[in-house]
Amino acid sequence: MTSNHEILNLFKTNVGHHEYGEEKVRDEVDRIDALVTAPQTTIDSFADLDEKKILRKMDLRLIPMLALLYLLSFLDRGNIGNAKIEGLQEDLSMSPDEYNWCLTVFFFTYAAFEVPSNLLLKRLRPSRWLPFIMVAWGTVMTLMGIVRSFHGLLISRLFLGVTEAGLYPGCAYYLTMWYCRHEIQLRQAMFFSAASIAGAFSGLLAFAIAKMDGVGNLEGWRWIFILEGLATVLIAILAFFVLHDFPETATFLTEKEREFVVFRLKYQGQFHGKEQERPQVAQAEEFEWKYVFAAFKDWQIWVNIFVYWGIVCPLYGISLFLPTIIRNLGYSSSTAQLMTVPIYITAAILAVVFAFLSDRVGKRSPFVIAFLLMMIVGFSMCISSTNPRVVYGGVFVVACAIYPAFPGVVTWLSNNLAGSYKRSAGMAIQIGVGNLGGAMASNFYRQRDSPQYILGHGLELGFISAGIIAAIILVISYAAINKKRDRIIQEGGEVQFTAQELSSKGDRAVTFRYMI
């Protein structure tokens, strides 16, 4: 039986990071960084540590909370689809086009605020910034439950985009501050699969909450917004005490374990680690605007966005309209809510399984491209048939491809961006501009096109095809650049650069290898 002493120790470990003041955090980060970049520190310095045990510790302390945060985020973002089939549109006297505008405007502010939020995350500390934005969006979500008109809903969706903007790119970037690139997709999938669980949970929750119709003289769909918003605020308060900031200040790791985690991160992705008579190339950690501008000018980010669109357009199309699509096949509202559950649960399991395999083989593109092809099969089933079973099967296939593909494409880009702040800005650009695909997908499925939605499914197929072409361009380009850098290394070309110059170049350094 667990003793009171053990419980107290666990509590101290969870909240211990809040004992660090701002200045003390900086000092501790600088101290650990100085130790791991010292010339005498090599990978052999940590030979006595159990890497798998350290990773398990990190998984237990980080992933459950991040998954819960993202579950709430996706729940709050997509519950308007559940509210719609419970009568939101009719009660607010909105036309179909007005409803679509309420979906669309969310993505404009969501895209605009992602880069600033990611840059603030590291400077203001994750344990403060993430709970703060959670309280903000939970408040907005709760207030959505009392809107009385189209304009009220439109404005609240705009503010929801502002407040939610930092959560997903923030969590995705946060994980890169803890895990190396050959092990991170599994962790990204474990926390992203919460979105899939949210899809299932959303249907079940909406089904239950809608039974409150009439309580407090409020419609059932209003209670969906109010209760889910209040739950977000409560979890945000918990997150302030549970989230850890950086490996350098992680109280659940010993000092040597903290040094080891930081060492691995600093020298990942290099052709040469810390070898004798070779430049020691640590990842650049300091903030400089040149790293942010470098992200905006990096070709790979903009090509990757087309791959991202090929996945995110179907993702939002499915999450926002799945209950409606199923209901239009002839099922009741309550049955439509419940029929979404098995789709999302299966997709969550597949996301974790294929992330594990991707990390194991050290490849991203084969999985991403295969799932894009699988999406084409699913949407082709939907567009070519009016049989409810075939359409439901097609949607099932699509969802089971989207959820493993999404963490794959996010991880693929993060693996190939070196330098902490360039990665921060680059991931925010990818997710921010990429999520404009959500604004487009919000208008793919028009009510007048039901029940077959030929236009919506056709547009999804177009974006998926563009994503496949972009992924192939990335694979060919990465392979060519890696080969060119291999030749330069063989000719001793890296010796003309100092370690500082190579560090400053990040993923453009001849010692860096792109992951394919």
N, C-alpha and C positions, 0 to 999 in steps of 0.2 A: 504493500500500500504506500502511496506517495506521501512523504512527510511534509509538514508545514514548512520546514526549512527548504526542501527542494522546490516547493511551489513558490516560495519567496524568491529563491535564486532565479527561477524562470521569469518571474515578473520583473526582477531587476535587470535581467538580460534584455527583455523586450523594451523597457523604458529607459535603459541606461544611456542610450545615445542622446537623450534630451538633457543630460548633465553637461554636455559639451556646449559651451558658449560659442558665439560666432568666431571669435579670435582663437579659441582653443581648437576648434575644428580645423581652421587653416593651419595652425601650428602642427597639429598631429598629421595632417595630410602631407605637409612639407617634410616632416621628419621621416615618415615612412618612405616617401618618394626618394629622399636622399639616401636612405639605407639600401633600397633595391637597385638604385642606379650607380652605387659605388663600384669601382673597378673589381674589387675582390668578391662581389656577389655574383654567383653563377647559379644555374639550375641545380648543380650538385650541392649547393648550400642548403637545399631543402629536401635532400634525399631521404631524411628520416620521417617526413610527413606523409600521411595517407591522403592522396588527392581525392579519391572517391568519398572518403569520410567528410572531407571539407565541403565537397559539392553537395552532399546530402544535407549537411548543416545549412548551407545557403538555400537550398531548395525549400526546406521546411520553414525557414524564417522569412523568405521573400515571396515565393510563388503564391501561397494561399491568399495572402492579403491583396496582391496585385490582381489575382483572378477575381476576387470579390469586388474590387474597385471597378474592373472592366465589365463585370457582369452587370453591375448597377448602371454603368455608363450606357451600355448597349440596350439595357432594359428601358432606361429613360428616353433614349434617342428613338427607339423603334416602337414604343408603346402607343404612339399615335395611330399606327396601323390597327392595333387591337381596339383602340377607342373608336375608330371609324366604324367598325362593324357592330359596335354597341350603340351607335346613334349620334356620334359627335357631329357629323356633317349635317344631318337633318336638324338637330337642335340649334345649331348656330346658323342655320339657313344659308349654307355655303354651296356654291356651284362646284362641280367637279374640278374646274380650272382653279378656283380659289383654294380648294383643298390641296391641289398639287403645288400651288405657290407656297403654302405653309410648309410643305415638305422641302421645297427647293431652297428657300431663303436660309434655312439652317446651315447649309453647306457653304454659303458665301462667307459668313462670319467665322465659321469653323475653319475654313481654309486660311483666312487672313490672319488669324491669331495663333497659328501653330508654331511658326518659327520664333516669334517673340517669347512664347511660353517655354519652348525647349531651351532657349538661351538663359531664361530666368531660373529654370529648374536647378541647374548645378550651382548657380550663384546664391540662390535663396534657400537651398537644401530641400531635397525631396520630401522629407518628413514634415515640412511646413507648407511647401507650395501645393503638393497634391491634395492634402486635406482641405486647404483653403479653397481651391477651385471646386472641390466636391461640395462644400457647403454652399458655394455660389450657385452651382447648377441644381442642387437639390432644392434650394429656395425657389429658383425659377420654375422648376418642374411642379412644385406644390402650388404655385400661383397660377399655373396653366389650368388647374382644376376649377378656377373661379372666373375664367374669361367668359364674356357674354356675347362676343361678336367675332367675325372673321378677322377684323383688324387687331383685336386683342390677342388672338391666337397667333397671328402673323408676327407681331412684335415680340411675343414671348418666345417663339421659335428662333427669332434672330438672336435674342439674348442667350438662349440655350446653346446656340452655336459658339458664342463668345466664351461662355463659361466651361463648356465641355472640350474646347479645342486642345487644351494641353494634356488631357488624360492619356489617350492612346499613344501619341508620339512620345509623351513623357515617360510612360511605362516601358515602351519599347527601347528607348534610349537608356533609361535607367538600368535595364538588364545588361546592356553592353558595358556598363561600368562595373559589372560583377563577373560576367561570364565571357570566356574566350569564344572566338568565332566558330570553332569546330564543335561546340557543345551548346550553342545558344538557341538553335531552332527548336530543340525539344522544349526549352524553357519558354520561348515565345509561344509555342503551340499550346503548352499547358495553361498559360495565362490567357491566350486568345481563345482557346476552346470554351472559356467562360462566356464568350459571345454566343457560341452555339447553344450552350446550356441556357443562356439568357433567352434565346429564341424559344426553347422548349418551356422554360419557366414562365416566360411572358404569356404564352398561351394559357397555361394552367392558372396563373395568377389572375389574368384578365377574366377568365371563366369564373373564378371564385369571387373576385371583387365586384364584377358586374351584378352579382346577386344582391349587392347593397343598394341597388337602384331604389330611390325614394328615401333612403336614410338621410336625415337632416335636410329634407327637401332638395336633395341633389341627385342628378342622374348618375347611373352606374359608371359611365365613362369618366366622370369628374373624379370619382373616388379612385380610379386607376392612377390618375396623375397625382392626386393628393397623397395617397398612402405610399406610392413608390418614391415620391419626392422626399417625404419625411424619413423614410428608411435610409435614403442616401445621406441625409444630414447626420443621422445617428451613427452610421458607419464611418463617416468622415471624422467624427470625434474620436472613435476608436483608432482610426488610421494614424492620427497624430501621435499616439503612444506606441504603436506597433511597428510603423515603418522605420527602417534603418536608412541612414544617409549614404555613406560610402564604405568601401571595404576597409579603408584606413582607420575608420572610427567604429567598426563593428564590434560591439561588446561581446557578441556570442562567439567570436574567434579569438584565439590566443594571439599574442603579438607576432609570433613567427608565422602563424597561419595568415595573418593579415598581410605580412610582407610577401608571402608566397603568392597570394591571390593578386596582389598589385604587380608583382614581378611578371606573372604569366600574362597579364593584360598589356603591360608595357611593351613586351617583346613579341607579341603574337603577329602573325602575318608576314614575318620577315623571312627572307631566304636564308639569312644567317641569324642565329640567335646571338648569344654572347659567347663568341668563340675567340680564341687567341688570335691576335694579329688581324682582326677584322673590326670594322667600325661597329660600335655598340649603338644600335639605333632604337632609342626609346620613343614611344608614342608621345607626340606633343600634347601637353595638358593645359598650358597657359592660354588665356583668352586673348585673341587678337582678331581684329575685324577682318584681316586678310583671310583667315580660315572660313569665315562666314561668306565672304565674297567668292572664295574658291569653290564653295559648295554651289553657289548660284551659277558659276561658269563651268561646272563639271558636266561633260557630255553624258556620262553614264547615268546620272540622276534623271536627266530628261528622257533618255531612251527607256529607262526603267519605269518611268511614269506610265508609258503606254502599256507595259506589262501589267502594272498596277491597275490601270483602268480596265484591262481585260478581265480582271478578277473582281474589282470593287463594284463595277456597274452591275454584274449579276448578284453580288452580295447584297447591295441595297435594294435592287429590284425584288429579290426574294424576301428580304427581311421586312420591307415596307408593304409588300402586296401579297405575300403568301396567304394570309388568312382570307383576303378578298378573293384571290384566284380560286381557292378551294371552295369558298362559299358559293361562288358563281358556277361551280360545277354541279350545284344542286343540293349541297349539304346545308344544314342549319348553322347559325352563328356559333353555337356552343360546340357542335361537332367539328366545325372548321378550326376553332381554336385548338381542340384536342388532337386533331389530325396533323398538326404541325410538330407535335412533340417527338414522335419516333424519328422524323427526319433530322431534327437538330441533335438528338442524342447520338445517333449513328455517326453524324458528321463530326461531333466532338471526339469520339473514340478514334476515328480515322485520322484526324488532325494530329493527335499525339503519336499514334503508331508510325505514321509516315515521317513525322519530324524526327523520331528516334532513328529511323532507317537513313534519313538524309544526313544526320550528324555522323552516323556510323560510317557511311561511304564517303563523307566529305564532299558531297556534290549537292548543288541546289537546282540547276537548270533542268536536268532530266525529269525531276519530280514536278517542277512548275509547268513545263511544257506538256507533260503527260496529263496533268489535271486540266489544263486548258483544252486539250483535245477531248477529254471526258465531258467537259461542259458543253462542247459543241454537240456531242451525242445527246445529252439531256435536253437541250433547247430544241434540237431537231425533232425529238419525240413530242415536245409540247406544241410545236408549230405545225406539225403534220397530222395531228389527230384531234378529234373532239370527244373521244372516249375518255370519261373521267379517270379510269384506271390508268390509261396510258399517260395522260397529262400528269397525274399524281406521281407515277413512276419516273417521268422525265424530270420533274421538280426534285424528286428524291436523289436522282443521279447528279443533278446540278449542285445541290447542297453538299453532297458527299465529296464533290470535287473542290468547291469554293473554300471550305473551311480548312482543308490541309494546304491548299495553294496559297492562301493569304499570308500566314506566318512565313511561308517559304519565300515569297517575293520580298517581304520586309527584311527578313534575315539576310537574303542574298545581297541586297544593297548595303546593309550595315556591315556585312563581312568585308566589303570592298571599299569602305571609306576609312581612312586612317587619320588620326588626330581627333581628340575628344570633341572639340567644338565644331570641327568640320562635319564629323559624324552627326552631332546634335542638329546642326542646321540642315544637313543633307537629308536626314530622316524626316525632319519636319517638312521640308519642301516636298519630298516624295509623298508623304501622307496628306499634307495640306492640299497641294495641287491635285494629287491623286483623288482626293475625296470630292473634288469638283465633279468627278464621275458620279458621285451620289446625287448631286444637283441635277445632272442629266438623267440619271436612272429614275429620279422622282417623277419625271414627265414621260417616261417610256410607256407606262401602263395606264392608258386613258380608259375611263369608264365606258365610253362609247365603243371601245374595241372588244369588250368582254363578249363571250367567255373565252375566245380563242387567243386574243391579244397578239395577233400576227405582227403588228408594228413593234410592240415591245420586245417580243422574242427575237424578231429579226435584227433589231438594233443591238441587242445583247450579242448575237452571233457575230455582228460586224466588229464590235469592240474586242471580242475574244480572238477573232482572227488577227486583228491588228496587234494584240498582245503576243500572239505566237510569233509573228514576224519580228517584233521588237526583241523578244527573248533570243531568237536565233542570231540577230545582229549582235547582241551582247556576248553570246557564247563565242562567236567568230572573232570579235574584237578582243575580248579578254585573252583568248588562246594566242592570238598574234602578238599581243603586248607581252605576255609572259615569255614567249619564245624569244622575243627581241631582248628582253632583260636577262634571260639566261645566257645569251651570247655575250652581252656586255660584261656580266659577272665572270664568265669564263676567260674573258680577255683582261680581267682585273680592272674594269672600268670604274668600279665603285670606290677605288682608293683615291680618286681625285676629289672626293667629297669628304667633308668632316662629318662626324656623327651628328652634330647640330644641324648641318645643312640637310642631311638625309631625313632627320626627324621633322624638320620644317616642311619638307616636300610631301610627307605623309604617304598616301597611296601612289603618288607619282614618283616615289624614290625607286631606284633600280633594284633595291633589296626587297621591295614589296611584291607579293604575288597575289593576283586576283583569284578569287575562288570561283570556279565554274560550276 
